[in-house]
Amino acid sequence: MMSLFSRIFAPKRQRSVVPIAPPNVVVSEFGEILARGPVPGSVTDVRSLPYPKEEIKRSIIQILATSADPQLHEHLKFAYVSLADWQVGVGPMNQGLDITEIDRSKPVQELLDNIGARGEEMSKWQLIVKTGQEALIADLQKLGYW
């Protein structure tokens, strides 16, 4: 009986709430990741983002809504659409062809085989990234920023 009363009348524990970072902090940290992010033609795992993708999107939209700087708007739109390069399930290694990591000391045929294998690997991600980019552009169009 005591445990029933304890559960009903005991002080409620407060849930620990993680404060949401200010939009400028979220966008700034994403900008740092974007600067060294996946090279064109490759995709990386969403877990490497500094914040959840939805929070980054919200933060970019908030800054777009409050800024009158056209140059900043262009950078923010690029960043927003670039979120498509981060996808769920990619894993710890970037997927796709990263020519900066090609070992040019290897025989040409081995290089071509490696490039071909990576190209096949990337083909499945290309559709996902393209679809993601189109959805992100549609978001911006709906809000009047594209």
N, C-alpha and C positions, 0 to 999 in steps of 0.2 A: 504494500500500500504506500509505503514511504517513497518508493521509487516513482510511483505514478505522480504523487504530489511534487516530487523533485523535478520531474520532467515538465510538469505544467507550470510551476511557479518559480522555478530556478531562473536566475538571470540568463537571458539569451546571450550566447556568444556572438560577438560581432564577426562577420565574415571579413576576411582580409581582402581588401579590394586593391588591385594594382592600379595606381593612378595612370591615366592615359597621358602620354608625353604631349607637349604642345606641338601643334602642326609644324612649326618652323624647325623644331628639333628632329621630328620624324623625317621631314623632307631633306634636311641637311645630312642626316645619317644615311638615308637612302642614296643621296647624291654621291656620297663617298663610296658606297658600294657600287653604284652605277659607273663611276669613273674607272673602277678596276674590275667591273663585272664581266659577264660573258662576252667574249669577242663576237663580232658579227658572224652569224652562221652557227652559233652554238647556244645551248640552253643549259641552265643550272637549276639546282633544286631550290624550291621555295623556302626551305629551312635555312638557307644562307642569308635570307633577308634580315635586316635588323629589327623589323616589326612585322606583324601579320600583313599580308598583301592588302586586305580590306582597310586596315588602319592607314597604310601608306596612301591608298587611293583617296580616302576621306581627307587626309591632311593636304594632299595636292589640290583637291577640289576647294578646300577651305581657303587656301592661299590664292588660288585662281580667283575666287570670289571677292577677295579683299584687296587684291593688287591691281593697280592701273598700269603697270609697266608692261608694254607689249613684248619686250625682249624676255622678261621673266616668264610671261605667259607661254612663249614658244618653248623655252627650256622645260617648263612644267608639263606642257603637253607631250614633249618628247619623253620625259621621265615617266609620265603616266602610261603611255603606249609601250614603253620599254619593259614595263612590268610583265608583259607576255613572255619575256625571255626567262622568267622564273616560273617553274612548273612543279607540281606535286609528282613525286615518284622518280625524279631524275637520278637520285642517289648522290653519293659523295663526289663523284667525278662529273665534270661538265660533259655533256653529250654533243656530238657534232664534230665538225672539222675545225681545229684550232691550228692554223698554219704556223703559229709561233712556237708550237711544241714539236714540229716535224724535225726529226734528226736527219739532216741533209748529208751526213756522212755514210748513210746506208745506201746499198745498191738501188738503182732507179726502180727496178721491178718491185722490190720490197716496199719502197715508198708508195708506188702506185697501188699495190695491194692494200696497204694500210689506209690510204686515202679512200679507196673504194669501200673498204669495210666501214670506215667512219661515215661515209656518205649514206650507206644503207641504214646505219644506226640512226642517223639524223633524219632520214626521210619520214620516220614515224612521228618525230617531234615537230617537223616543219608544219604539218597540218594543224597540230595543237597550238603552236605559236601563232600561226597566221590567223586561226580562228580567234585566239585570245586578243590579238591586235585589233581585229575587226570589232570585237565586242567592246574593247576599251575606247576605240574611236567612236563607236555608236554612243557610249556613255557621254563622251565629251560633246558630241553633236546634240544629244538630247538636252544637255545643259547649256548649249549655246556657245561653247568654247572652241568648236572646230570649224 
